[in-house]
Amino acid sequence: MSYFEELGLAEPILRALNSKGYSEPTPIQRKAIPSLLEGRDLLGIAQTGTGKTAAFSLPSLHRLASETTGRHPAGCRMLVLSPTRELAAQIAENMRHYARFLDLSVQCVFGGVPVGKQAKKLVPGCDVLVATPGRLLDLIDQRALTLRHVEIFVLDEADQMMDLGFIKPLTRIANLLPKERQSLFFSATMPKAIADLGKRFINNPVRVEIAPQSTTAERVDQYVTFIDQKEKTALLTISLRKGIESGEIERCLVFTRTKHGADRLVRHLSAANIVAAAIHGNKTQAQRTRALDGFREGRVPVLVATDIAARGIDVPGVSAVFNFELPNVPEQYVHRIGRTARAGRDGMAISYVSPDEKAYLRDIQRVIGVQLSSVPLPANFNEQAAALPKPSRKPAGAERAESSGAETRKPRGQRPPRRPKAQISAKPRGDGKPRKNNSKGRNAGQNASQNSGQKRQASRNQSAGSR
């Protein structure tokens, strides 16, 4: 008998777990699930990639399946809030799998897509709703959603939600929730100030902490290379070429501090024939989904991202994380490198540190309690860097089409000929009659205007002469 069977989880949930090959719980699941089955509020702290989603999903789905209260129109029984669209979609996908043999509906709403379509899906109500705060409040303001029937409230990545300025939306959402509810907070880090804020939303919680706060995954080898900022692009290109060709790098994430920096880096990598895509807040939801799908499926081995992708993106096979620029918040480093060494695998994290980033490095090492191993520049670095191709100012046609979903624009000689103006003017009107070509009338009007002006000028000249 497995641990999940011993807990008494519903048979359909056990069947779903068996289909995914889950038999033994992770530490956070082992410590959290029993308390959640008792209906307790919970504050769970565990480093990323340790199975927090299953830790709150399994007992919650068991409760929803056991207490068949029915769905309420435009309502939900369980609400899960996530800071990013990608993490919300991932949580919903996992919960749908756990509930695949249950008569439970799981919906997911986030920004970047039409709100009307999401509102229609919520008309009959659902059992589980995974959402980002902004889109959730949009639907509430449009009276497309009510929270009065919520029985379980989950805040995933609680520290980031509050730290990114979501405290006011969260306070408003909490005020709309029933007072009698089960509340769950899960996060990889929980500084004291953030924990104090969390007391507004949870009552007498069970605290479950698997690893010391702000520690990094044990199976991640961490390195640092000291280098000038202007030389980082060349070093990354050379390292990725070598790693991909040797098979040492299967998939890797590259983190930049800015959106424009991510796009610029993709152009440089593409010029060196390294397939890469960028994901950040300026991309449309379709572009972000396409880039992430390509990365997950292995068609795009390099994903360049801002910290929007640092939380909760569970992509198997990420063998390395490159910190092209260090984050200025030490805890963010923990989330970045947590994208590798998942599910028991080994991983590698490499940080490029310019002189002005050394203070960030000191803060990171002090918080994580680990001294990063220094790695020198490769031999003949200057010669290799000088031989790299220069990127175009704009993305290449194929890259532009991949990022926008549009076809590459055809060369001028291959485009279909434009219709003559006469054909355009002869296009039928709505009543079926051909349009008149008014070019002659316009010319006549212009000539008449010119003649009138000439007559007035002659009259003024004659008048001046008489005076």
C-alpha positions in Angstrom: 0.0 0.0 0.0 1.4 3.4 -1.0 1.5 6.4 1.2 -1.3 8.1 -0.7 -3.5 5.0 -0.2 -2.7 5.1 3.5 -3.9 8.7 3.6 -7.3 7.6 2.4 -7.4 9.7 -0.8 -10.3 9.1 -3.1 -9.9 6.1 -5.5 -10.2 8.3 -8.7 -7.3 10.5 -7.4 -5.2 7.4 -6.6 -5.9 6.1 -10.2 -4.7 9.4 -11.6 -1.5 9.3 -9.5 -0.8 5.8 -10.7 -1.2 6.8 -14.3 1.6 9.4 -13.7 3.8 6.9 -11.8 3.5 8.7 -8.5 4.0 6.3 -5.5 6.1 8.1 -3.0 5.4 11.6 -1.8 7.9 14.4 -1.7 8.8 15.9 1.8 6.4 18.9 1.4 3.6 16.5 0.4 4.3 14.1 3.3 4.1 17.0 5.8 1.4 19.1 4.3 -1.3 16.7 3.0 -2.4 15.2 6.4 -3.0 18.7 7.9 -4.8 19.8 4.8 -7.1 16.8 5.0 -8.0 17.9 8.5 -9.1 21.2 7.1 -6.3 23.3 8.7 -4.9 26.5 7.2 -1.3 26.0 6.1 1.8 28.0 5.4 4.1 25.9 3.3 7.7 26.8 2.6 9.7 24.7 0.3 12.3 25.3 -2.4 10.9 25.3 -5.9 10.5 22.0 -7.7 9.6 20.0 -4.7 5.9 19.2 -5.5 4.0 22.0 -3.9 1.2 21.9 -6.5 0.4 18.3 -5.7 0.7 19.1 -2.0 -2.3 21.4 -2.1 -4.1 19.9 -5.1 -4.6 16.3 -3.8 -6.2 17.0 -0.5 -8.3 19.8 -1.9 -9.7 17.7 -4.8 -10.4 14.9 -2.2 -12.5 17.3 -0.2 -14.3 18.7 -3.2 -15.2 15.2 -4.4 -16.3 14.1 -1.0 -18.5 17.1 -0.3 -20.7 17.3 -3.4 -22.4 20.6 -2.9 -22.8 21.2 -6.6 -21.6 24.1 -8.8 -22.9 27.6 -8.4 -23.5 29.8 -11.5 -20.6 32.2 -12.1 -18.9 30.8 -9.0 -16.1 28.4 -7.9 -15.5 26.2 -4.8 -11.7 26.5 -4.9 -9.7 29.5 -5.9 -6.0 29.3 -6.7 -4.1 32.6 -7.2 -0.8 32.7 -9.1 1.5 35.7 -9.9 2.1 34.8 -13.6 0.1 33.5 -16.6 2.5 30.7 -17.2 2.4 29.4 -13.7 -1.4 29.6 -13.6 -1.7 27.6 -16.8 0.7 25.0 -15.4 -1.2 24.6 -12.1 -4.5 24.2 -14.0 -3.0 21.6 -16.2 -1.7 19.6 -13.3 -5.0 19.8 -11.4 -6.9 18.7 -14.5 -4.7 15.6 -14.5 -5.2 14.8 -10.9 -9.0 15.3 -11.4 -9.2 13.4 -14.7 -11.4 10.6 -13.1 -13.5 12.9 -11.0 -16.6 14.9 -12.0 -14.8 18.2 -11.2 -14.4 21.2 -13.5 -11.1 23.1 -13.6 -11.0 26.5 -15.3 -8.0 28.9 -15.7 -8.2 32.7 -16.3 -5.4 35.2 -16.9 -4.7 38.4 -18.9 -3.5 38.6 -22.5 -6.6 36.8 -23.9 -10.2 38.1 -24.5 -12.0 38.4 -21.2 -15.4 37.6 -22.9 -14.5 34.0 -23.8 -13.3 33.4 -20.2 -16.5 34.9 -18.8 -18.7 32.6 -21.0 -16.8 29.5 -19.6 -17.6 30.7 -16.0 -21.4 31.0 -16.6 -22.3 27.5 -15.4 -19.7 27.8 -12.6 -16.7 25.5 -11.9 -15.2 23.6 -9.0 -11.6 24.9 -9.3 -10.6 28.3 -10.7 -6.9 29.1 -11.2 -6.4 32.8 -11.8 -4.0 35.8 -11.8 -5.2 38.6 -9.6 -5.8 41.2 -12.3 -8.0 39.1 -14.6 -9.9 37.8 -11.5 -10.8 41.3 -10.5 -11.8 42.1 -14.1 -14.3 39.3 -14.2 -15.6 40.3 -10.8 -16.1 43.9 -11.9 -18.0 42.6 -15.0 -20.2 40.6 -12.7 -19.1 37.4 -14.5 -17.8 35.9 -11.3 -18.6 35.7 -7.6 -16.4 34.5 -4.8 -19.1 34.0 -2.2 -19.0 30.2 -2.6 -15.2 29.6 -2.2 -14.4 26.9 0.2 -10.6 26.6 -0.3 -8.4 29.6 -1.1 -4.8 28.9 -2.2 -2.1 31.6 -2.7 0.8 30.1 -4.6 4.2 31.9 -4.6 2.9 34.1 -1.8 6.1 36.1 -1.3 6.3 37.1 -4.9 2.6 38.0 -5.1 3.0 40.4 -2.2 6.4 41.6 -3.1 5.4 42.6 -6.6 2.8 45.0 -5.4 -0.2 42.7 -5.3 -1.1 43.5 -1.7 -4.0 45.8 -2.6 -5.6 43.4 -5.1 -5.1 40.6 -2.6 -6.7 42.5 0.2 -9.7 43.3 -2.0 -10.0 39.6 -3.1 -9.7 38.4 0.5 -12.5 40.8 1.5 -14.8 39.2 -1.1 -14.1 35.6 0.1 -16.3 33.9 2.8 -14.8 34.1 6.3 -15.4 30.4 6.7 -12.8 28.9 4.4 -9.6 27.0 4.3 -6.6 29.1 3.3 -3.3 27.9 2.1 0.0 29.8 1.4 2.8 28.1 -0.5 6.1 29.7 -1.4 9.8 29.0 -1.8 10.8 31.9 0.4 9.0 33.7 3.2 10.8 36.7 4.7 9.4 37.8 8.1 7.9 40.9 6.6 6.0 38.9 4.0 4.9 36.4 6.6 3.5 39.2 8.8 1.4 40.4 5.8 0.2 36.8 5.3 -1.4 36.8 8.7 -4.2 39.0 7.1 -5.3 36.0 5.0 -4.6 32.9 7.1 -5.7 32.0 10.6 -3.6 29.9 13.0 -1.9 28.1 10.2 0.2 24.9 10.4 3.7 25.9 9.3 5.5 23.4 7.1 9.1 24.2 6.2 11.1 21.7 4.2 14.4 23.5 3.6 16.0 26.5 5.3 14.7 29.7 3.7 16.6 30.9 0.7 18.6 27.8 0.2 19.3 26.5 -3.3 18.8 23.0 -4.7 21.4 20.6 -3.4 22.0 19.0 -6.9 22.8 22.4 -8.6 26.5 23.1 -9.2 26.9 26.8 -9.0 29.6 28.8 -10.8 30.6 32.4 -11.4 32.6 34.1 -14.1 33.8 37.7 -13.7 33.6 39.6 -16.9 32.9 43.0 -18.3 29.3 43.6 -19.3 30.1 44.2 -23.0 31.8 40.8 -23.3 28.9 38.8 -21.7 27.1 38.1 -25.0 30.2 36.7 -26.7 30.9 34.4 -23.7 27.4 33.2 -23.6 27.4 32.4 -27.3 30.7 30.5 -27.1 29.5 28.6 -24.1 26.1 27.6 -25.6 27.7 26.5 -28.9 30.1 24.2 -27.0 27.5 22.9 -24.6 24.8 22.2 -27.2 27.3 20.5 -29.7 28.7 18.3 -27.0 25.3 17.4 -25.6 26.1 18.7 -22.2 23.3 21.3 -22.6 19.9 19.9 -23.6 17.8 22.9 -22.7 18.9 26.0 -20.8 17.3 29.1 -19.4 19.1 32.5 -19.7 17.9 35.2 -17.4 18.3 38.9 -18.2 17.2 41.9 -16.2 15.4 43.8 -18.9 12.9 42.9 -21.7 14.9 44.7 -24.4 18.1 43.0 -23.2 16.3 39.6 -23.7 15.3 40.5 -27.3 18.8 41.8 -28.1 20.4 38.6 -26.8 18.1 36.4 -28.9 19.2 38.3 -32.0 22.9 37.7 -31.2 22.3 34.0 -30.6 20.3 33.6 -33.8 23.1 35.2 -35.8 25.4 32.5 -34.4 22.9 29.8 -35.5 21.7 29.0 -32.0 17.9 28.6 -31.9 16.6 30.8 -29.1 13.4 32.5 -28.1 12.5 35.3 -25.6 9.7 35.4 -23.1 8.8 38.5 -21.1 6.0 40.9 -20.3 6.1 42.8 -23.7 5.3 39.6 -25.6 1.7 38.8 -26.4 0.2 35.7 -24.7 0.3 33.8 -28.0 4.0 34.6 -28.4 4.8 33.6 -24.8 2.9 30.3 -25.2 4.6 29.5 -28.5 8.0 30.2 -27.1 7.4 28.1 -24.0 5.9 25.2 -26.0 8.9 25.2 -28.3 11.2 25.1 -25.3 9.2 22.4 -23.6 9.1 20.3 -26.8 12.9 20.7 -27.5 12.5 22.7 -30.7 14.0 25.7 -29.0 16.9 24.7 -26.8 17.5 28.2 -25.4 14.9 30.3 -23.7 15.9 33.8 -22.8 13.7 35.2 -20.0 13.1 38.0 -17.5 12.1 36.9 -14.0 8.6 36.4 -15.2 9.7 32.8 -16.0 11.6 32.3 -12.7 8.7 31.0 -10.7 6.9 27.7 -11.3 7.8 26.9 -14.9 8.3 23.1 -14.7 10.1 22.1 -17.9 11.8 18.7 -17.7 15.4 18.5 -19.0 16.6 22.0 -18.1 20.3 21.1 -17.7 21.6 24.6 -17.1 20.6 28.1 -16.0 22.7 31.1 -17.1 22.4 34.3 -15.1 23.4 36.7 -17.9 22.7 39.5 -15.3 22.4 39.0 -11.6 19.1 39.8 -9.9 19.2 42.7 -7.4 17.0 40.6 -5.0 18.9 37.6 -3.6 15.8 35.5 -3.2 15.2 35.8 -7.0 18.4 34.0 -7.6 17.0 31.0 -5.7 14.0 30.9 -8.0 16.0 31.2 -11.1 18.4 28.3 -10.5 15.5 26.3 -9.2 14.4 25.8 -12.9 17.2 23.1 -13.1 18.0 20.0 -11.1 14.3 19.1 -10.9 12.8 15.7 -10.2 16.1 14.3 -8.8 18.2 15.4 -11.7 21.5 17.2 -11.6 21.9 20.8 -12.8 24.3 23.6 -13.4 23.9 27.4 -12.7 26.4 29.9 -14.2 26.4 33.6 -13.3 28.2 36.3 -15.3 29.2 39.0 -13.0 30.4 42.4 -14.1 32.2 44.8 -11.8 29.1 46.7 -10.9 27.3 43.5 -9.9 29.7 42.3 -7.3 27.6 43.7 -4.5 24.7 41.7 -5.7 26.9 38.5 -5.7 27.9 39.2 -2.1 24.3 39.5 -1.0 23.3 36.3 -2.8 26.2 34.3 -1.3 25.4 35.6 2.1 21.7 34.7 1.8 22.1 31.2 0.3 25.2 30.4 2.4 27.1 29.1 -0.6 30.3 30.4 -2.1 30.1 30.1 -5.9 33.0 28.5 -7.7 34.9 30.8 -9.9 35.5 29.8 -13.5 38.0 31.7 -15.8 37.3 32.8 -19.4 37.9 30.1 -22.0 41.2 29.9 -23.7 41.6 32.2 -26.8 38.4 34.0 -25.7 39.2 37.3 -27.6 39.9 35.4 -30.8 36.7 33.4 -30.6 34.7 36.5 -29.7 36.1 38.4 -32.7 35.0 35.6 -35.0 31.4 35.7 -34.0 28.9 37.0 -36.6 27.2 40.4 -36.0 23.4 40.3 -35.7 21.1 42.3 -37.8 19.3 45.2 -36.1 16.0 43.4 -36.6 15.2 39.7 -36.1 15.7 37.5 -39.2 12.5 36.7 -41.2 12.1 33.2 -39.8 12.7 34.4 -36.2 10.2 37.3 -36.7 7.6 34.9 -38.1 8.1 32.4 -35.2 7.7 35.1 -32.6 4.7 36.8 -34.2 3.0 33.8 -35.8 2.9 35.5 -39.2 4.4 34.4 -42.5 7.6 35.8 -43.6 7.1 38.7 -46.0 7.8 37.8 -49.6 10.5 39.6 -51.7 9.1 42.4 -53.8 9.5 40.4 -57.1 7.4 37.6 -55.7 4.5 39.7 -54.4 1.3 39.7 -56.4 0.9 42.8 -58.6 -1.3 45.6 -57.2 -4.5 46.4 -59.0 -4.5 49.6 -61.1 -6.2 52.6 -59.6 -8.8 52.6 -62.3 -9.9 49.1 -61.2 -10.0 50.1 -57.6 -12.2 53.1 -58.4 -14.5 51.0 -60.5 -15.3 48.6 -57.6 -19.0 48.2 -57.2 -20.8 50.1 -54.5 -23.1 48.5 -52.0 -26.1 49.1 -54.3 -24.5 47.1 -57.1 -23.8 50.2 -59.3 -20.2 50.9 -60.4 -18.5 53.8 -58.7 -17.8 56.9 -60.9 -14.3 57.9 -61.6 -14.3 61.4 -60.1 -10.7 62.2 -61.0 -11.9 64.4 -63.9 -14.3 66.3 -61.7 -11.6 66.8 -59.1 -9.2 68.2 -61.8 -12.0 70.5 -63.1 -12.6 71.8 -59.6 -9.0 72.5 -59.0 -8.8 74.4 -62.4 -11.8 76.4 -61.5 -10.3 77.3 -58.2 -7.1 78.4 -59.8 -8.9 80.6 -62.4 -11.0 82.2 -59.7 -7.8 83.1 -57.8 -6.2 84.5 -60.9 -9.2 86.8 -61.6 -9.2 88.1 -58.0 -5.5 88.9 -58.3 -6.0 90.7 -61.6 -8.8 92.7 -60.1 -6.6 93.8 -57.1 -3.8 94.8 -59.5 -6.3 96.9 -61.6 -7.6 98.6 -58.5 -4.1 99.4 -57.2 -3.3 100.9 -60.7 -6.3 103.2 -60.6 -5.3 104.4 -57.1 
